Each structure stands twice: as structure tokens, then as C-alpha cells.
Amino acid sequence: MFEMENRGELIEKIEDLVNRKRYTELRDLLLPLEPADIAILADDLDNEKTLPLLFRLLPKEQAAEVFVELESDQQELLIRGFSNTELKEVLDELYLDDTVDIVEEMPANVVKRILKHSDPDMRKSINEILKYPEDSTGSIMTTEFVDLKETMTVEDALKRIRRTGPDKETINVCYVIDDWRHLIGVLSIRTLLLAEEDDIIGDIMERNYICVQTLDDQEETARALGKYDFLALPVVDTENRLVGIVTVDDAIDVLQEETTEDMEKMAAMLPTDKPYLRTSAFDTFKSRIPWLLLLMVSATFTGQIISSFEDALSAFTILTAYIPMLMDTGGNCGSQASVTVIRGLSLGEIEFSDLIQVVWKECRVALLCGTVLAGANFAKLMLLDRMVFHNPITVTVAAVICLTLVCTVFAAKIVGCMLPLLAKKIGFDPAVMASPFITTIVDALSLLIYFRFASFLLGI
């Protein structure tokens, strides 16, 4: 892997070799690099001119691996420039799940060309996988795995693996099926190699196995791979027939996509599947403006609360100076609680049944945080604001601010932990209910608490 500081030097060297038509040297430069690193370099090159050249200089297997790592628009560019022979060569080198991912990203005319030049078996498998719902396990599985029969001997099994293994995505684990393709056991290649040649597969296989179904949520399947430290999980249909496997590399992609999507939702943006630098300004605008409009409208409530207490603010104008601090602190506390709970929900660590336990914990955290913040704020008000800045802060005004701070932290923590759990319970995405809406609710609550304390303690 090249270091990031050498990336610019590599780009310059590649461009120089291309301009001088030193293709042999260019090929020798690319051969030691990993496919993922070549794909990263391709982002900084003139794709229309240089990318097809680089692709044709690489050996077929390495070129296919690079092709998988490229962005969808780069893949489309290459496919449109491929001859029919080149396209077939690339497709023959790709694993089925990678081909499916490419097909899902391409325009209809490119998809037709891909399917036209795929072999009949691959075309059939692609169409079968595309029938599954977008977020299901079936949509990310591959049908390229090694299956064995329980009546085989170890010698027969090894012969089958040698014959069919080169075209499979993984041979680390083999799957034992009956005549009706029902999954009845799994067998690691380690166990197979250490067994005697005349041992029967049914006698040495593991009958206690973990599998997932085609319609299971892909994120749950990805978590299961991480939970059990598997490299692959068998996928069965509703009748326990083995139809595919999900490998760990696909699970990592799923978790990365889900994490990115949650982060975008928590930041009040519509999710996008394109890298930032490849997303146009207009597309970025479209992903952000709906939330900004919604939050702007929701902020009307806080404005109305301030307007209804104009008399109180006019009597004690110093109170206005501390509204931002109270609202920001409340929003931060709510976000802390919500992010923690959303992470627990996404990892399966928290369920709705844990609501009381979660609320009780956040109550204790809120009490500790609120007390410390109020104490520090009281000292700041009396020593810094009053004595240094000569603000008209009395003990009563300081008490109003500090009591509001304690109550705001308490309310923010409760809202922040409860809202994601309630959203999950009623079927909404908890990430959508995170920071934006929690901040709006907490802002309104902090203002109401602030002015109620001011009315009670200051008599306004």
C-alpha cells in the first residue's frame, strides 16, 4: 500500500509515463500495487483518457479486481468503451455478488449489455438475486460456494474442491447438503485436510451451524458475521434449502453504508450513495434543504416562546444573554444521550424493553452532569460575569440560570434517550429522530423552564 504523502508523486509519474507513451514502465509501476490503491489513484487521473489505458495494461485478474473497486461512474465509462470481447473477459473474472452490485448501479442500457455478454448461468443467478428486496440478505449473497454431500469420502470432497474451487469466492468453509439441497451441516477446510481420506463427510461435519434466511435484514446478517467471527454465513430459503452465502467483505460494505447513512440522517441530511467530491453542488443542496426547511419551521416554536415572555426579558434584559448557553447545553446533552442510545440500538445492545433501565441510567447521569455544570456556571457568573465584566448579576438571577441549567440537562437527557427508543418501537428510523428533532424539543423545553423559574424567583 502506498503512503498518502506519495500519492501525488505517483500521480505525476503515471501522467508523465502516459504522456511519453512509456507503457511498459507504466505497467511495471502498477503491477505491485493493490487493486484498491489503483482505484484510489484513478480518482485523481483524467478518467476518459488515462483510466481505459491503465485498465488495458493490467493483467486480466488484476484488472477485474481494480474494476470492482472503482466508483460506479468510472465503471460505466469503462463498460461503454469496452469491446464485446473485453466486457466478456471482465465479467468472467468477476464474482457473482460483485457483478450484481455493478448491475444495480448502472443505467438500463449498460445493464442490458452486461446481461447480454454474461454466460447463461451467471445471467440466471443475477436475475434471481435482483428479485430480492434491496435491504435483504438475499440481495448481497453470492451463489459461488462449495457444496458437498454427506455420503462423500474426504478424498471425493477434495477432488470436488480442486475441480470447482477456483471459480468460488471462498473455500474456507464447505456446506453439506442432501439430495434436495437442504443444508444439513458445515465443514471447514482445516477439518477436511486433517481427516483421513476414507472418512465420510457426514461423520466429520459440524451439524450445529448458524445460518440466515434470504429475507433477513442485511444489517442483522452483517452483525451476525461480526458476532460469531465467521468469514461467511450460509443463506437458506424458507424451506432450509441452501441458496447462497454472505462473505465478510460484503458485510463490511453493508455496515459502512449503514453507518454513513445514520451519520447523514443524524446531521439532518438525506442519505446519498456518492462520495462527497463526486456529488454535485445541486445534489448536495437537494439532500440538505428539506431538513433545513423543516428545522427552520420547527424553530418557530422557540421564537413564539420568547415572544410570549417579552415583558420578563424587558424587566431583566440580562436574562437574554444566557439563552444561547442554556439552549446549546441542552442540545448537546440531548445529542449525547441520543447518539449513545442509537449506537446501542444499531449494535443490538439495547431493546425497547430496556427503556426503564436506560431512562434510570440517564437520570443519574443528568443529575451528576447538571450539578457539576450548575456549580461551575454559578462560580463563573459571580466571579467572572459580575466582578470582571460588571454584568448586573444578582444571586437570584444566578440561581435562576443555574436551576434552569440543571432542569434543562435533566430534560435533555430524558428526551434524548427516549425518542430513539420510541421511534424504533413504532417503526421509524431512530437516526432520523436524533439530533435535529431532539435539539428543537430541548430548546423549547429549556426556554419554558427558564422563564418559569424567572417568573417564580424574580416575580416577573
N, C-alpha and C positions, 0 to 999 in steps of 0.2 A: 504493500500500500504506500502511495506517495504521501509525503507530508504536505500540508496545506500551503506552507510557505514556498514549496517547489512547484505548486500548481501553475503559477504564472510563467515560470521558466519553461515548463513542459508545453504549455500552450504556444509560447513563442517559438519553441523548437519545432513543434508539429507544423505550425503555419509556415515556418521557414522551409522545412523539407518539402511541404506541399508546393510552395511557390517555385522551388528549384527542381521539382519533379524527381526527388531522390526517394523513390518509393521503397526500395529495398531497405534503406536505412530507417525509413518510417516504420516499416513492418517490424524490423528488429527492435525498434523502440517500444512498440505496442505489445509485442508478444509476452514480455514478462509481467505486464500489468494485469490486475484483476478486472473482470468484466464490469463490476460496479464502479471501479475507478475510471475506466474508459468512458463509461456513461456520464460520469461527473464532468470529465474533460469536455465531452461533447456539448455540454450546456454553454460553454464559452467559445465554441467554434462556429464558423459560418456553416450552418447545418445544410443548406441547399447545395453548397459547393463541396465542403470537406467531408461531411458525415457519410455520404454514399461511398466516397473514395476509401475512407478508413474501413468501412464495413466490408468492402470487397477485398481489401488487403489481408484481412484476418482469416485464419483457418475456419472451416465451416462450424465446428463445435464452439469455438470461442466467439465467433460472430453471432451465433444463435443466443449465447449467454448474454452478450452485450445487448442484443436486441430486446431481451426480456427486461433489462434494467433501464432502458430508455423511457422517456416520457411519451405519452400517447401521441402527441402531435409529431414527435420525431419518428415514431414507428409508422405513422400514417405517411409521412414524407418518404420513408424508405420503401414502403409497400407500393406506393404509387410509381416509384422509379424502378422497381424490380421487374425483370422479365419473368415470364411464367415459370421458367426453369429455376431461377433464383428464388422465387417465392416458395416453390415446392421444396427446395433444398432446406430453406429456413424452417418451414413448417414440419418437415420430417425430423428436424433436430430438437424441436420444442416438446416439452412435456404437455400433457393434455390441459392441466389446470392453467398453465401459462397461456396456452392458446385461447382458452375460454376468457381469461382476463383481457386479452388483446381484442377479441371479438366484441366484448361488452363495451369497449371504449371507442371502437371505430364507427365511422358513418356507414350507412346501409350499403352503398356501392362497394366500399372496401371489404365489408363483411362477405358480400356475395362472392367476391374474388377469392377471399381466403377459403371459404367453404368449397368453392369450385375446385381448388387445387389441393384440398386435403384428401387423404385417402378415405375410402368409404367408411372404414371402422371409426376413424377419428371424427369424421363428419357426424356420424350417428351419435357418438359419445358427446360431442359438443352440443348437439341439439338436445340431448337428454338432460345435460347439466343446466342448459339455459332455461329449461322449463321450471326449475326450482325457484322459489321466491328469492328475492335479492339478498336478504339478510339471513338466509337459511344455511345450514351446514352443507346441504347438497350443492349449493352454488359455489363452494370453494373446494370441494373434494376433487380428487383425481381418481381415475379408474385404472391407473397404471400401478399395479401391485402384484405380488407373487402369491398365488393361492395353491394350496396343496390338498391332497385327500388323506384322510386318516389311515387308509389302508396301505399307503405307500411305505416303502422302506426308506431309511435315511439315504441310501445310495440312489434310489429313484428320485428323491426330493432334490438332492444335489445336482443330478443331471438336469432336472427341470429348471432349477435356478440358473445353471450355466447357460441353458438354451434361451430362456426368456428374460433373465435378469438384466441384460444390457439395455433393454428398452423400458425398464421400470424405473420409477422415480426413486424408490428405496427398496433394498432387500434386507435391511437390518432385522425386520420382523416379517415373518410369513404368516398367512392366515389359512387356517384349516377349515374346509367346507365339506358338506355332504353332496350327494348327487343332485339335490335341489337348491344348491348354493346357500344353504343355511349356514351361518357362522357357528362353528362348534368349538373352536379353540385357536390359540395363537402359539407361535413357536419362534423363538429368537434364533438368529443365525449362529450365535455362540453355542446354544444348546445343541443345534444341529451338527456343528463341527466337532463337538466333544463327544457325540454319541457314536455308537458302533454302526457300521454300515448296514447290518441286518436288523437294527432296531426298527420297530414300527412307529410311524409318526403318531398314531393315536395313543401310544403308550408314553411318549415323552413330551407331548404338547401340554400347554397350560390351559385347563378348561375354565378356570376362573379368570375372565377377561372383562375389560371395560370397553364399552362401545358407545357410539352416539347414533342418533337417527337423522335421516336426511332433512327433516323439517325442524330440527332443533335450532335454536338461535346460534349463529356462528360465533358470537362473542362468548357464549357459555361454553361452546366447544373449545375455543381458544384458551379459555381459563382452565378447562379440564386438562388440556395438554400441559399447561404450566404446573397445575396442582400435582399431577402424577409423574412429572418429569419424563413424559413419553416423547419419542421422536415422531410418532404417528399414532392416529386413532382410527380403528375401523368404523365405517359408516354402514349402517344397515337400514333397510326399509321397514315398514310396519309389520312385516312378516318375518323379520330377522334374517332376511337374505342379504348377503354381503354385496354392496354396490360400489364401494369406493373406500378411500382413506383420506384423512386430512393430515398433512405433514406440518411440522413445527414452523417451517418458513412461512407457510400461508397463515398460520396462527399469529405469528409476529406481525404480519402485514395487517391482519384484522384488528389486533389490539392497538397498533399505531394509528390506524384510521379512526377507530372509536375514540381514542384519547384526543386526537386532533379535533374531532367533531365536538366532543364535550367541551374542550377549551374554547372553541369558537362560540358555542352556544352560551357558555358562561360569560364570555366577553361581549354578549349581545350582538352576535353576527350570525347570519345564515351560513351553514356549512358549505364549503367549497372543496372540490377534489383536485384542484390545481395548485402547484407551488406558487408562492407569493409573487416571485418575479415573472412568472408566466401567466399571471392573472392580469387582465387589462384593468385600467383605472375605472372604466364603466362597470365591469363585473364586480370589482371591489365595492364600488358605490352601491350597486344593487344589493349586495349582501349585508350592507350596514344600515342603509337608510330606513328600512321598515322598523327595525328595533329603535333607531334614534327617534323616529316619529312617535312610536308608541310610548317610549320613555318620556319624551317631551310632553305628551298629553297627560301622562300619569303624574308628572311633576306639578300639574295644575293644582292637585290636591294640597300639596305643601304650600303653594302660593296662597290658596284660599285660607289655610290655617293662619298664616302670617297676617293676612289682611284682616281677619276677624279679631286679631289681638293688637290692632294698631294703637289703641289707647294705652295699653300696657307698655308698648315699646316707646311711645312718646313720653310717658312718665319716667321711664328708666331706659334712656337710649343706650346705656352701656350694655344692656342685655343683648342688643343686636349683634355686638361684636363677637359673641360666643356661640351664636347659632351655627356657623360653619364648623367649629370644633366639635360641637355635640353631634351634628349630623354625620360628619366624617368618621368620628369614633364609632358611632352606632353602625354605620355602613360597613366599616372594617370588621367589627366584631361579628356582624351577621354573615359576612363573606367567609370569615374564618370557620365558623360553625358549619355553614352550608357546604364548603369545599371538603371539609373533613367527612361529613356525612355522605356526600355524593361519591367520594372515593371509596368509602366503606360499602356503599350500595353496588358500585361497579365491580368491586372485588368479591362480592358475595359475603362480606364480613358482617353486614347489617341487614336486617329484615324489618318489615313494618311491625312485626311482633315485638321488636326491641324498642319501640317508641318510648315507653315509660322509662326504661333504663337510660336511653340516650338523653331524654329531657332532664332526668335527675342529675346525670353527669354534667350537662351543660349548665344547669342551675348552680352547681357548686363551683364550676369554672367561672361563671358570670359573677358570683359573689366575690371570689378572690380577685378577679381582674378589675371589677368595679371598685372594690375597696382600695386597691393599690392606685388605680387611676385617679380616684377622687382625692385620696390623700396627697398624691403628687400635685394634682391640679390646685388643691386648696393652698398648698405651700407656694406654688407659682403665683397664684392670684394675690396673696397677701404680701409676698416678698418682692416679686418682680413687677407685676402689673400695678400694684398700689404704691410701692415705695420707689421703684425705679422710673416707671412710665407715668406715675401720678394719675392713674385712672381712678375714677370715683367708685372704688370697690369697697363696700362695707362687708362686715362679717355675714350679714343676712343675704346680700347679693351673692357672696361666695358660697354660702350654704345652698342657695337655690341652684347655682350652677353645678355644684358637686353632687347634690342629691339627684338632680336630673341625669347626671353622668352615670351614677350607679344604676338608676332605673332603666336608662337607655341601654346600657350594656346588657342588663338582665333581659330586657325585651328582645334585643337584637339576637342574643344567643338562642333564645327560645324559638323565635321565628325562623332563624337560620337553620336550626336542626330539624324543626317540624315540617317546614314547607317541602323539602325534597322527599321526605318520607311519605307525606300525604299525596304528593304528585305521583310517586311510584305506585301508591295504593290504588289511585283512580285511573292509572294507565297513561299518565303524562311522563315525558322525559324529565327526570329530576334536574338535569343540567340546565334546561330551559327556565326552571324556576329558581335558578341560583342568584348570583349577584345582582342582576338588573332589578328584578321584582322585589327581592329581599331588601335591597337598598332603598327603593321607593317606599315600601311599607315602613321600614325602620325610620326613615326621615320624617314621615308623617307622625309616627308614634313619639319620636324624640321631641318634636315641636309641641305636641299636645301635652306631654309630661312637663316640659319646660314652662309653658305658660300656666299650667295648673299650679305648679309649685310657686311661680311668681305671684299669681293671684292670692294664694293662700298665705305665703310668708311675707310678701311685701304689701298686701292689701290693695292691689290694683285690679 
